[in-house]
Amino acid sequence: MALVGARAILHFSSEIYHRHDWICGCNIKNALFWFSCILFGGDKAWTEVGVTDLVHLSEKIKKHADETSDISGKTKLVTIFRYVFNGEPPERFWNYISPEKCDADNLTSNILSVEDPLIGNFPNNLLPQMLKFGCYLGI
């Protein structure tokens, strides 16, 4: 925060991503979003519009966390397509699955049930990534 005259000017800090791993930002809208709500539905302020009010951000996070169902203990497989189109790398959410078991066979079966119909005869065009609420875990 910087003081200009008698006014305080707030500046965004990337520390928010370390304190709340489900917060994600959009540099185009210059706004913050709630990753799990984007995937599973939720308040439009956190899923479509974006939150830009840094003055009341802590209160907004606390209020939304209190109102949001906890999905942290539930396993979700999320399919997001990242591709190159006209020189830009857009990402598109495709779907999510709630697997019954988290063993290798069941997870593989769930992943293939989504990807096999989509990739058809072009399996070499697929590069998988594992994500945990927007944080890259590995390939």
DSSP file (Angstrom, degrees, kcal/mol; ACC not computed):
  #  RESIDUE AA STRUCTURE BP1 BP2  ACC     N-H-->O    O-->H-N    N-H-->O    O-->H-N    TCO  KAPPA ALPHA  PHI   PSI    X-CA   Y-CA   Z-CA
    1    1 A M              0   0    0      0, 0.0     2,-0.4     0, 0.0     9,-0.2   0.000 360.0 360.0 360.0 136.4    0.0    0.0    0.0
    2    2 A A  E     -A    9   0A   0      7,-2.4     7,-3.4     2,-0.0     2,-0.5  -0.931 360.0-131.1-120.9 145.6    1.3    3.4   -0.9
    3    3 A L  E     -A    8   0A   0     -2,-0.4     2,-0.5     5,-0.2     5,-0.2  -0.850  21.4-179.0 -97.9 126.7    0.2    6.8    0.4
    4    4 A V  E >   -A    7   0A   0      3,-3.2     3,-2.3    -2,-0.5     2,-0.3  -0.958  67.4 -47.6-123.7 109.8   -0.6    9.5   -2.1
    5    5 A G  T 3  S-     0   0    0     -2,-0.5    -2,-0.0     1,-0.3     0, 0.0  -0.514 121.5 -27.5  62.8-126.9   -1.6   12.7   -0.4
    6    6 A A  T 3  S+     0   0    0     -2,-0.3     2,-0.3    -3,-0.1    -1,-0.3   0.345 123.7  91.3 -99.2   4.4   -4.2   11.7    2.1
    7    7 A R  E <   -A    4   0A   0     -3,-2.3    -3,-3.2     2,-0.0     2,-0.4  -0.774  67.6-138.6-105.1 145.6   -5.3    8.6    0.1
    8    8 A A  E     -A    3   0A   0     -2,-0.3     2,-0.5    -5,-0.2    -5,-0.2  -0.854  14.0-154.0 -98.0 135.4   -4.0    5.1    0.3
    9    9 A I  E     -A    2   0A   0     -7,-3.4    -7,-2.4    -2,-0.4     2,-0.3  -0.952  10.2-144.9-112.5 122.5   -3.5    3.2   -2.9
   10   10 A L        -     0   0    0     -2,-0.5     2,-0.4    -9,-0.2    44,-0.1  -0.615  10.6-160.9 -86.7 144.2   -3.7   -0.6   -2.8
   11   11 A H        -     0   0    0     -2,-0.3     2,-0.1    43,-0.1    -2,-0.0  -0.967  25.0-108.9-123.1 141.7   -1.5   -2.7   -5.0
   12   12 A F        -     0   0    0     -2,-0.4     2,-0.4     2,-0.0    42,-0.0  -0.409  30.7-159.1 -66.9 141.3   -2.1   -6.4   -5.8
   13   13 A S    >   -     0   0    0     -2,-0.1     3,-1.6     1,-0.1     4,-0.2  -0.990  20.2-142.2-124.5 131.8    0.2   -8.9   -4.2
   14   14 A S  T >> S+     0   0    0     -2,-0.4     3,-1.6     1,-0.3     4,-0.6   0.589  89.1  90.4 -67.2  -7.9    0.8  -12.4   -5.6
   15   15 A E  H >> S+     0   0    0      1,-0.3     4,-1.9     2,-0.2     3,-0.9   0.779  70.5  73.9 -57.0 -26.9    0.9  -13.6   -1.9
   16   16 A I  H <> S+     0   0    0     -3,-1.6     4,-2.0     1,-0.3    -1,-0.3   0.852  91.1  55.8 -56.3 -35.4   -2.9  -14.1   -2.2
   17   17 A Y  H <4 S+     0   0    0     -3,-1.6    -1,-0.3     1,-0.2    -2,-0.2   0.791 107.4  48.7 -70.0 -27.2   -2.2  -17.2   -4.3
   18   18 A H  H << S+     0   0    0     -3,-0.9     3,-0.3    -4,-0.6    -2,-0.2   0.825 114.2  44.6 -80.2 -33.1    0.0  -18.7   -1.6
   19   19 A R  H  < S+     0   0    0     -4,-1.9     2,-0.4     1,-0.3    -2,-0.2   0.808 126.4  28.9 -79.3 -30.4   -2.6  -18.0    1.2
   20   20 A H    ><  -     0   0    0     -4,-2.0     3,-1.8    -5,-0.2    -1,-0.3  -0.863  64.5-171.7-135.6  97.6   -5.5  -19.3   -0.9
   21   21 A D  T 3  S+     0   0    0     -2,-0.4    -1,-0.1     1,-0.3    -4,-0.1   0.581  84.4  61.0 -71.6  -7.1   -4.7  -22.0   -3.4
   22   22 A W  T 3  S+     0   0    0     13,-0.1    13,-3.3   112,-0.1     2,-0.4   0.440  82.1  98.5 -96.9  -1.2   -8.2  -21.9   -5.0
   23   23 A I  E <   +B   34   0B   0     -3,-1.8     2,-0.3    11,-0.2    11,-0.2  -0.717  51.0 178.1 -84.1 134.0   -7.9  -18.2   -6.0
   24   24 A C  E     -B   33   0B   0      9,-2.7     9,-3.6    -2,-0.4     2,-0.3  -0.958  13.6-142.8-133.1 156.2   -7.0  -17.6   -9.6
   25   25 A G  E     -B   32   0B   0     -2,-0.3     2,-0.5     7,-0.2     7,-0.2  -0.805   5.7-147.2-121.3 159.2   -6.6  -14.3  -11.5
   26   26 A C  E  >> -B   31   0B   0      5,-2.5     4,-1.5    -2,-0.3     5,-1.4  -0.978   1.3-164.1-124.9 116.6   -7.3  -13.0  -14.9
   27   27 A N  T  45S+     0   0    0     -2,-0.5    -1,-0.1     2,-0.2     5,-0.0   0.675  91.0  56.1 -75.7 -14.8   -4.9  -10.4  -16.3
   28   28 A I  T  45S+     0   0    0      1,-0.1    -1,-0.2     3,-0.1    -2,-0.0   0.923 119.1  29.5 -78.7 -47.7   -7.4   -9.5  -19.0
   29   29 A K  T  45S-     0   0    0      2,-0.1    -2,-0.2     0, 0.0    -1,-0.1   0.608  99.8-135.6 -84.0 -12.3  -10.2   -8.7  -16.6
   30   30 A N  T  <5 +     0   0    0     -4,-1.5     2,-0.3     1,-0.2    -3,-0.2   0.944  65.4 118.8  54.8  49.7   -7.8   -7.6  -13.9
   31   31 A A  E   < -B   26   0B   0     -5,-1.4    -5,-2.5    22,-0.0     2,-0.3  -0.919  63.4-118.1-143.2 162.5   -9.9   -9.6  -11.4
   32   32 A L  E     -BC  25  51B   0     19,-2.3    19,-2.7    -2,-0.3     2,-0.3  -0.804  26.7-169.0-105.5 148.0   -9.7  -12.6   -9.1
   33   33 A F  E     -B   24   0B   0     -9,-3.6    -9,-2.7    -2,-0.3     2,-0.7  -0.898  27.3-118.6-133.0 161.3  -11.8  -15.7   -9.4
   34   34 A W  E >>  -B   23   0B   0     12,-1.9     4,-1.9    -2,-0.3     3,-0.6  -0.900  25.0-155.6-103.2 106.1  -12.6  -18.8   -7.2
   35   35 A F  H 3> S+     0   0    0    -13,-3.3     4,-1.9    -2,-0.7     5,-0.2   0.870  89.0  49.0 -56.4 -47.4  -11.3  -21.8   -9.2
   36   36 A S  H 3> S+     0   0    0    -14,-0.3     4,-2.5     1,-0.2    -1,-0.3   0.846 111.3  51.2 -64.9 -32.2  -13.5  -24.5   -7.6
   37   37 A C  H <> S+     0   0    0     -3,-0.6     4,-2.0     2,-0.2    -1,-0.2   0.832 105.5  55.5 -73.5 -31.5  -16.6  -22.3   -8.2
   38   38 A I  H  < S+     0   0    0     -4,-1.9    -2,-0.2     8,-0.2    -1,-0.2   0.921 115.7  39.2 -61.7 -42.3  -15.7  -21.8  -11.8
   39   39 A L  H  < S+     0   0    0     -4,-1.9    -2,-0.2    -5,-0.2    -1,-0.2   0.893 131.0  24.6 -74.0 -41.1  -15.6  -25.6  -12.2
   40   40 A F  H  < S-     0   0    0     -4,-2.5    -3,-0.2     1,-0.2    -2,-0.2   0.378 114.3 -97.7-112.8   2.7  -18.6  -26.6  -10.1
   41   41 A G     <  +     0   0    0     -4,-2.0     2,-0.3    -5,-0.2    -1,-0.2   0.082  55.5 139.6  95.8 150.9  -20.7  -23.4  -10.1
   42   42 A G        -     0   0    0     -4,-0.1     5,-0.1    -3,-0.1    26,-0.0  -0.988  50.8  -6.7 167.2-167.7  -21.1  -20.6   -7.7
   43   43 A D    >>  -     0   0    0     -2,-0.3     3,-1.3     1,-0.1     4,-1.2  -0.238  55.2-133.7 -54.3 130.1  -21.5  -16.9   -7.1
   44   44 A K  H 3>>S+     0   0    0      1,-0.3     4,-2.6     2,-0.2     5,-2.5   0.790 104.1  65.0 -60.2 -28.7  -21.2  -14.9  -10.4
   45   45 A A  I 34>S+     0   0    0      1,-0.2     5,-1.1     4,-0.2    -1,-0.3   0.856 113.0  33.5 -61.7 -32.9  -18.9  -12.4   -8.7
   46   46 A W  I <45S+     0   0    0     -3,-1.3   -12,-1.9     4,-0.2    -1,-0.2   0.589 128.7  36.4 -97.0 -13.3  -16.4  -15.3   -8.3
   47   47 A T  I  <5S+     0   0    0     -4,-1.2    -3,-0.2   -14,-0.2    -2,-0.2   0.734 132.3   5.4-112.9 -29.4  -17.2  -17.2  -11.5
   48   48 A E  I  <5S+     0   0    0     -4,-2.6    -3,-0.2    -5,-0.2    -4,-0.1   0.722 129.7  37.0-123.6 -49.8  -18.0  -14.7  -14.3
   49   49 A V  I   <S-     0   0    0     -5,-2.5    -4,-0.2     1,-0.0    -3,-0.1   0.935  93.0-141.0 -76.8 -48.4  -17.5  -11.1  -13.2
   50   50 A G      < -     0   0    0     -5,-1.1     2,-0.5    -6,-0.6   -17,-0.2   0.070  17.0 -91.0  94.8 149.6  -14.4  -11.4  -11.1
   51   51 A V  B     +C   32   0B   0    -19,-2.7   -19,-2.3     1,-0.1    -5,-0.0  -0.854  45.1 161.2 -99.8 125.3  -13.6   -9.7   -7.8
   52   52 A T        +     0   0    0     -2,-0.5     2,-1.3   -21,-0.2    -1,-0.1   0.470  41.7 106.2-119.1  -8.5  -11.7   -6.4   -8.2
   53   53 A D        +     0   0    0      1,-0.2     3,-0.2     3,-0.1     7,-0.2  -0.618  37.6 172.9 -80.6  94.1  -12.3   -4.8   -4.8
   54   54 A L  S >  S+     0   0    0     -2,-1.3     3,-0.7     1,-0.2     4,-0.4   0.764  72.2  66.1 -73.5 -24.9   -9.0   -5.2   -3.0
   55   55 A V  T 3  S+     0   0    0      1,-0.2     3,-0.2    -3,-0.1    -1,-0.2   0.911 115.9  26.2 -62.5 -42.1  -10.1   -3.1    0.0
   56   56 A H  T 3> S+     0   0    0     -3,-0.2     4,-2.4     1,-0.2    -1,-0.2   0.129  88.3 114.6-108.2  19.7  -12.7   -5.6    1.0
   57   57 A L  H <> S+     0   0    0     -3,-0.7     4,-2.7     1,-0.2     5,-0.2   0.902  74.3  52.5 -59.9 -44.9  -11.1   -8.7   -0.4
   58   58 A S  H  > S+     0   0    0     -4,-0.4     4,-2.4     1,-0.2    -1,-0.2   0.915 112.2  45.8 -59.0 -43.5  -10.4  -10.4    2.9
   59   59 A E  H  > S+     0   0    0      2,-0.2     4,-2.8     1,-0.2     5,-0.2   0.901 112.4  51.2 -66.5 -39.7  -14.1  -10.0    3.9
   60   60 A K  H  X S+     0   0    0     -4,-2.4     4,-2.5     2,-0.2     5,-0.2   0.909 111.4  47.7 -63.9 -41.6  -15.3  -11.3    0.5
   61   61 A I  H  X S+     0   0    0     -4,-2.7     4,-2.7     2,-0.2     5,-0.2   0.943 113.9  46.6 -63.7 -47.8  -13.1  -14.4    0.8
   62   62 A K  H  X S+     0   0    0     -4,-2.4     4,-2.1    -5,-0.2    -2,-0.2   0.930 114.2  47.5 -61.2 -46.5  -14.2  -15.1    4.3
   63   63 A K  H  X S+     0   0    0     -4,-2.8     4,-1.5     1,-0.2    -1,-0.2   0.926 114.7  45.4 -61.6 -46.3  -17.9  -14.6    3.5
   64   64 A H  H  X S+     0   0    0     -4,-2.5     4,-1.5    -5,-0.2    -1,-0.2   0.898 111.0  53.0 -67.4 -39.3  -17.7  -16.7    0.3
   65   65 A A  H  < S+     0   0    0     -4,-2.7    -1,-0.2     1,-0.2    -2,-0.2   0.884 109.1  50.2 -62.4 -38.2  -15.7  -19.5    2.1
   66   66 A D  H  < S+     0   0    0     -4,-2.1    -1,-0.2    -5,-0.2    -2,-0.2   0.823 115.6  42.8 -68.4 -30.4  -18.4  -19.7    4.8
   67   67 A E  H  < S+     0   0    0     -4,-1.5     2,-0.3    -5,-0.2    -2,-0.2   0.640  98.5  89.3 -89.4 -16.4  -21.2  -19.9    2.2
   68   68 A T  S  < S-     0   0    0     -4,-1.5     2,-0.1    -5,-0.1   -26,-0.0  -0.645  81.4-116.0 -90.8 136.6  -19.4  -22.4   -0.1
   69   69 A S        -     0   0    0     -2,-0.3     2,-0.6     1,-0.1    -2,-0.1  -0.440  36.0-111.9 -64.5 139.9  -19.8  -26.2    0.3
   70   70 A D        +     0   0    0      1,-0.2     3,-0.1    -2,-0.1    -1,-0.1  -0.656  44.5 163.7 -79.3 118.5  -16.4  -27.7    1.2
   71   71 A I    >   +     0   0    0     -2,-0.6     3,-1.8     1,-0.1    -1,-0.2   0.257  45.8 105.9-112.1   9.0  -15.2  -29.9   -1.7
   72   72 A S  T 3  S+     0   0    0      1,-0.3    -1,-0.1     3,-0.0    -2,-0.0   0.799  80.2  49.0 -63.5 -28.4  -11.6  -30.1   -0.4
   73   73 A G  T 3  S+     0   0    0     -3,-0.1     2,-0.4     2,-0.1    -1,-0.3   0.408  97.3  87.4 -89.9   3.4  -12.0  -33.7    0.7
   74   74 A K  S <  S-     0   0    0     -3,-1.8     2,-0.4     2,-0.0    -3,-0.0  -0.853  75.0-129.9-108.0 136.9  -13.6  -34.9   -2.6
   75   75 A T        -     0   0    0     -2,-0.4     2,-0.4    24,-0.2    -2,-0.1  -0.710  28.3-179.7 -85.7 130.6  -11.5  -36.0   -5.6
   76   76 A K        -     0   0    0     -2,-0.4     2,-0.6    22,-0.2    22,-0.2  -0.997  19.7-150.6-129.5 134.2  -12.4  -34.4   -8.9
   77   77 A L  E     -D   97   0C   0     20,-2.8    20,-2.4    -2,-0.4     2,-0.4  -0.931  20.8-163.5-101.5 122.8  -10.9  -35.1  -12.2
   78   78 A V  E     -D   96   0C   0     -2,-0.6     2,-0.6    18,-0.2    18,-0.2  -0.903   9.3-152.4-113.0 133.5  -11.1  -32.0  -14.4
   79   79 A T  E     +D   95   0C   0     16,-3.0    15,-3.4    -2,-0.4    16,-1.0  -0.923  20.2 170.5-106.8 119.7  -10.6  -31.9  -18.1
   80   80 A I  E     -D   93   0C   0     -2,-0.6     2,-0.5    13,-0.2    13,-0.2  -0.997  22.4-144.4-127.7 129.0   -9.3  -28.7  -19.6
   81   81 A F  E     -D   92   0C   0     11,-3.1    11,-2.6    -2,-0.4     2,-0.5  -0.823  14.4-174.3 -96.2 128.9   -8.2  -28.3  -23.2
   82   82 A R  E     +D   91   0C   0     -2,-0.5     2,-0.3     9,-0.2     9,-0.2  -0.991  21.0 149.6-119.2 126.5   -5.3  -26.1  -23.9
   83   83 A Y        -     0   0    0      7,-1.7     2,-0.5    -2,-0.5    -2,-0.0  -0.909  46.4-102.1-148.8 171.5   -4.5  -25.6  -27.6
   84   84 A V        +     0   0    0     -2,-0.3     2,-0.4     5,-0.2    -2,-0.0  -0.909  37.5 170.2-105.8 126.6   -3.1  -23.1  -30.1
   85   85 A F  B >  S-E   88   0D   0      3,-2.9     3,-1.9    -2,-0.5    -2,-0.0  -0.966  73.0 -16.0-138.6 118.6   -5.6  -21.1  -32.2
   86   86 A N  T 3  S-     0   0    0     -2,-0.4    -1,-0.1     1,-0.3    -2,-0.0   0.864 127.9 -54.9  54.3  38.3   -4.5  -18.2  -34.3
   87   87 A G  T 3  S+     0   0    0      1,-0.2    -1,-0.3     0, 0.0    -3,-0.0   0.459 118.2 109.0  78.7   0.4   -1.3  -18.0  -32.4
   88   88 A E  B <   -E   85   0D   0     -3,-1.9    -3,-2.9     2,-0.0    -1,-0.2  -0.852  65.0-137.1-110.2 146.8   -3.0  -17.7  -29.0
   89   89 A P        +     0   0    0      0, 0.0    -5,-0.2     0, 0.0    -3,-0.0  -0.619  30.7 179.3-102.3  75.1   -3.2  -20.5  -26.3
   90   90 A P        -     0   0    0      0, 0.0    -7,-1.7     0, 0.0     2,-0.4  -0.315  16.1-145.4 -70.2 158.8   -6.8  -20.5  -25.1
   91   91 A E  E     -D   82   0C   0     -9,-0.2     2,-0.4     2,-0.0    -9,-0.2  -0.972  11.5-166.3-122.6 141.0   -8.0  -22.9  -22.4
   92   92 A R  E     -D   81   0C   0    -11,-2.6   -11,-3.1    -2,-0.4     2,-0.3  -0.990  19.1-132.8-132.0 126.7  -11.4  -24.5  -22.3
   93   93 A F  E     +D   80   0C   0     -2,-0.4   -13,-0.2   -13,-0.2     3,-0.1  -0.605  26.5 176.5 -71.5 131.7  -13.0  -26.3  -19.4
   94   94 A W  E     -     0   0C   0    -15,-3.4     2,-0.3     1,-0.4   -14,-0.2   0.839  49.3 -55.9-104.6 -55.3  -14.6  -29.5  -20.8
   95   95 A N  E     -D   79   0C   0    -16,-1.0   -16,-3.0     2,-0.0    -1,-0.4  -0.973  39.0-123.9-169.3 178.9  -16.0  -31.4  -17.7
   96   96 A Y  E     -D   78   0C   0     -2,-0.3     2,-0.4   -18,-0.2   -18,-0.2  -0.985  15.4-156.7-139.3 153.4  -15.3  -32.9  -14.4
   97   97 A I  E     -D   77   0C   0    -20,-2.4   -20,-2.8    -2,-0.3    -2,-0.0  -0.959  12.2-145.8-127.8 143.6  -15.7  -36.4  -13.0
   98   98 A S        -     0   0    0     -2,-0.4   -22,-0.2   -22,-0.2    -2,-0.0  -0.858  26.2-151.2-107.4  93.5  -16.1  -37.6   -9.4
   99   99 A P        -     0   0    0      0, 0.0   -24,-0.2     0, 0.0     8,-0.1  -0.342  11.6-139.7 -68.1 146.3  -14.4  -41.0   -9.4
  100  100 A E  S    S+     0   0    0      1,-0.1     2,-0.3     6,-0.1   -25,-0.1   0.877  87.3  24.1 -71.2 -37.6  -15.7  -43.6   -6.9
  101  101 A K        -     0   0    0      2,-0.1    -1,-0.1     3,-0.0     0, 0.0  -0.896  65.8-143.1-127.0 156.6  -12.2  -44.8   -6.0
  102  102 A C        +     0   0    0     -2,-0.3     2,-0.2     4,-0.1    -2,-0.0  -0.049  58.4 122.4-110.5  31.3   -8.8  -43.1   -6.3
  103  103 A D  S  > S-     0   0    0      1,-0.1     4,-2.5     4,-0.0     5,-0.3  -0.518  75.8-105.9 -88.1 164.6   -6.7  -46.2   -7.3
  104  104 A A  H  > S+     0   0    0      1,-0.2     4,-2.5     2,-0.2     5,-0.2   0.878 116.8  50.2 -58.9 -43.4   -4.7  -46.2  -10.5
  105  105 A D  H  > S+     0   0    0      2,-0.2     4,-2.3     1,-0.2    -1,-0.2   0.926 113.5  44.5 -63.9 -45.3   -7.1  -48.5  -12.5
  106  106 A N  H  > S+     0   0    0      2,-0.2     4,-2.2     1,-0.2    -2,-0.2   0.908 114.8  48.0 -67.4 -42.8  -10.2  -46.5  -11.6
  107  107 A L  H  X S+     0   0    0     -4,-2.5     4,-2.5     2,-0.2    -2,-0.2   0.919 112.6  49.3 -64.5 -42.8   -8.6  -43.1  -12.3
  108  108 A T  H  X S+     0   0    0     -4,-2.5     4,-2.7    -5,-0.3     5,-0.2   0.923 110.6  50.4 -61.2 -44.5   -7.2  -44.3  -15.6
  109  109 A S  H  X S+     0   0    0     -4,-2.3     4,-1.8    -5,-0.2    -1,-0.2   0.902 111.5  48.3 -60.5 -42.5  -10.6  -45.7  -16.6
  110  110 A N  H  X S+     0   0    0     -4,-2.2     4,-0.9     2,-0.2    -2,-0.2   0.915 112.7  47.8 -64.7 -44.0  -12.2  -42.4  -15.8
  111  111 A I  H >X S+     0   0    0     -4,-2.5     4,-2.4     1,-0.2     3,-0.8   0.933 112.7  48.2 -63.5 -46.3   -9.7  -40.4  -17.7
  112  112 A L  H 3X S+     0   0    0     -4,-2.7     4,-2.5     1,-0.2    -1,-0.2   0.823 102.0  63.7 -65.9 -31.0   -9.9  -42.6  -20.8
  113  113 A S  H 3< S+     0   0    0     -4,-1.8    -1,-0.2    -5,-0.2    -2,-0.2   0.799 113.1  35.7 -63.7 -26.5  -13.7  -42.5  -20.8
  114  114 A V  H << S+     0   0    0     -4,-0.9     4,-0.5    -3,-0.8    -2,-0.2   0.869 124.3  39.3 -88.6 -44.5  -13.4  -38.7  -21.4
  115  115 A E  H >X S+     0   0    0     -4,-2.4     4,-2.7     1,-0.2     3,-0.7   0.857 100.7  67.8 -82.1 -36.8  -10.4  -38.7  -23.7
  116  116 A D  H 3X S+     0   0    0     -4,-2.5     4,-1.7     1,-0.3    -1,-0.2   0.910 102.2  46.3 -54.6 -48.5  -10.8  -41.7  -25.9
  117  117 A P  H 34 S+     0   0    0      0, 0.0    -1,-0.3     0, 0.0    -2,-0.2   0.795 117.5  46.1 -64.8 -23.9  -13.9  -40.4  -27.8
  118  118 A L  H <4 S+     0   0    0     -3,-0.7    -2,-0.2    -4,-0.5    -3,-0.1   0.861 115.4  40.0 -86.7 -38.2  -12.2  -37.1  -28.3
  119  119 A I  H >< S+     0   0    0     -4,-2.7     3,-2.7     1,-0.2    -3,-0.2   0.733  77.1 164.1 -89.5 -21.2   -8.7  -38.0  -29.5
  120  120 A G  T 3< S-     0   0    0     -4,-1.7    -1,-0.2    -5,-0.4    -2,-0.1  -0.152  74.1  -4.8  48.9-119.8   -9.8  -40.9  -31.7
  121  121 A N  T 3  S+     0   0    0      1,-0.2    -1,-0.3     2,-0.1     3,-0.2   0.205 123.9  75.9 -91.0  14.7   -6.9  -41.8  -34.0
  122  122 A F    X   +     0   0    0     -3,-2.7     3,-1.7     1,-0.1    -1,-0.2  -0.363  44.5 144.9-122.7  53.3   -4.6  -38.9  -32.9
  123  123 A P  G >   +     0   0    0      0, 0.0     3,-1.3     0, 0.0    -1,-0.1   0.744  67.1  67.1 -65.7 -21.9   -3.3  -40.0  -29.4
  124  124 A N  G 3  S+     0   0    0      1,-0.3    -2,-0.1    -3,-0.2    -3,-0.0   0.598  89.0  66.8 -75.0  -8.7    0.1  -38.3  -30.0
  125  125 A N  G <  S+     0   0    0     -3,-1.7     2,-0.5    -6,-0.1    -1,-0.3   0.372  83.1  95.4 -89.0   5.2   -1.6  -34.9  -29.9
  126  126 A L    <   +     0   0    0     -3,-1.3   -11,-0.0    -4,-0.1    -7,-0.0  -0.849  46.1 178.9-104.7 128.4   -2.5  -35.3  -26.2
  127  127 A L        -     0   0    0     -2,-0.5     2,-0.1     2,-0.0    -3,-0.0  -0.922  20.4-151.3-125.1 103.6   -0.3  -33.9  -23.5
  128  128 A P        -     0   0    0      0, 0.0     2,-0.3     0, 0.0    -2,-0.0  -0.419  13.5-174.8 -78.4 149.9   -1.8  -34.6  -20.0
  129  129 A Q        -     0   0    0     -2,-0.1     2,-0.5     2,-0.0    10,-0.2  -0.987  20.0-135.2-135.9 146.7   -1.3  -32.4  -17.0
  130  130 A M  E     -F  138   0E   0      8,-2.5     7,-2.5    -2,-0.3     8,-0.8  -0.901  26.4-171.1-101.8 130.2   -2.4  -33.0  -13.4
  131  131 A L  E     -F  136   0E   0     -2,-0.5     2,-0.5     5,-0.2   -53,-0.2  -0.938  20.1-165.6-122.7 143.5   -4.0  -30.0  -11.7
  132  132 A K  E >  S-F  135   0E   0      3,-1.7     3,-1.4    -2,-0.4    -2,-0.0  -0.879  84.3 -38.2-125.2  98.4   -5.0  -29.4   -8.2
  133  133 A F  T 3  S-     0   0    0     -2,-0.5   -98,-0.1     1,-0.3   -97,-0.1   0.906 125.1 -41.8  47.6  49.4   -7.2  -26.3   -8.2
  134  134 A G  T 3  S+     0   0    0      1,-0.2     2,-0.6   -99,-0.1    -1,-0.3   0.381 110.6 120.8  88.2  -3.4   -5.1  -24.6  -10.8
  135  135 A C  E <   -F  132   0E   0     -3,-1.4    -3,-1.7  -114,-0.1    -1,-0.2  -0.843  65.0-123.6 -98.6 125.2   -1.7  -25.6   -9.4
  136  136 A Y  E     +F  131   0E   0     -2,-0.6    -5,-0.2    -5,-0.2     3,-0.1  -0.461  33.5 171.7 -67.0 127.8    0.5  -27.7  -11.8
  137  137 A L  E     -     0   0E   0     -7,-2.5     2,-0.3     1,-0.4    -1,-0.2   0.686  52.7 -66.4-109.5 -26.5    1.5  -31.0  -10.2
  138  138 A G  E      F  130   0E   0     -8,-0.8    -8,-2.5     1,-0.1    -1,-0.4  -0.927 360.0 360.0 159.9 175.4    3.1  -32.9  -13.1
  139  139 A I              0   0    0     -2,-0.3    -1,-0.1   -10,-0.2    -3,-0.0   0.333 360.0 360.0-127.5 360.0    2.7  -34.5  -16.5
